[in-house]
Amino acid sequence: MSGRLDSTAFVSKVDEAWSMKESDLRPGVIQIAFEKLFGGGRGVEKFSTSGLRFVKLEGGAILVEQNPAKKSKWAQLANSGHKVAWVIRDRKYLARVIDGEVIMLN
């Protein structure tokens, strides 16, 4: 047998790599990103339009701070001194983090 990978094995490896990225979106990983986001750690970026800070996560997700200018209960919570952030991927909210407590939404 040659050292080449057949197409079935290749697809299996790609699926495995994707699942690994999906599974990296665990509460512990999100909490570490949350600490970076609000503690000023390395890897914190800002959106140029809104100025909101965010941290990139595996699998194309981001952890972004709550926009305090909004008129939601979450913005009110952020304005009252709580640290509120959201995990978002493909415009879907996957988790909410309030003062370090991760609530998975899906």
N, C-alpha and C positions, 0 to 999 in steps of 0.2 A: 504494500500500500504506500502511496506517495505521501509527502508531507502536506498535501493540500487538504483543505477543509471542504467537505461536501456542503451543498446548500442547506440541507436540513440541519446539520450541526451548526452552521453559521447563524441561521435564524434562531436556533436555540440559544446560542451564545449572546446574540443581540437581546433577546427576550430576558435572559438572565441578568445582563448588565442593566437593562431598563428597570427590572424589578428591584435590583440592589439600590438604584437611585431612589425609587419610590419608597422603599423601606427605610431609607435614611431620613425620612421625614417623621422622625419619632419625637415625642415630647422632650426628651433629654437634649436632642440636637437643637430643637427650637429654643429651649431655655438658654443654651449657650449663645445662640445667635441674639437672643433677647438681651442678654448681659452685654454683648458687644454693642448692640444698637444703642442702649441707654447708658453704657459705661464709656463710650468713645473708643472702643477697641479698633484694631486693624480690620479692614474689610468693610467698614461702614461707608456707604456712598450716599449722594443726594441727587434727587431728581432735579433737573435744571429748571423745570417750569414751576413746580410747587415748593421746592426746597425741602420736601419731606425726606427724612433719612430712611435708608433701607439696607438690608444685608441679603446677599444672594445665598440661596440654599441649593441643595442637590435637586436634580430633576427639573430644573427650570422654575422652581418656586422662589419667592422672595418673602422676607419678613419686613413689613413696612409699618412705620409708626402711624398712629391715628392722626388724621388731619384735625387739629383743634379748631379750625375755622368752620367746620361743618356744624349742622344743627341737630346732630343725633345724640342719643343718650351716651354713646361711647365718647363723643367729643366733649360732652359735659363732664364725663368722668375724667378724661385727660386734662381738661381745664381745671379740675378741682385737685390736681396733684397726683393722680394715678398714672401709671405707665401702661399705655394700651397700644397693642400692635396686632397686626393681622398677617397670616400666612396666605399668600395668593399665588395661584398658578393658572394661567390661561383665563384670566378674569374671574376665576372662581375662588371664593373664600374657603380655605381648608381648615383654618384654626384661628382662634382668637386667644390673645395672651394678655392677661391683666395682672400687673404687678408680679410677673413671673409664673403665674398659674396658666398652664396650657389647656385650652378646651378645644378638642378636635371636633370639627363641624361635620365631617363626612365619615 
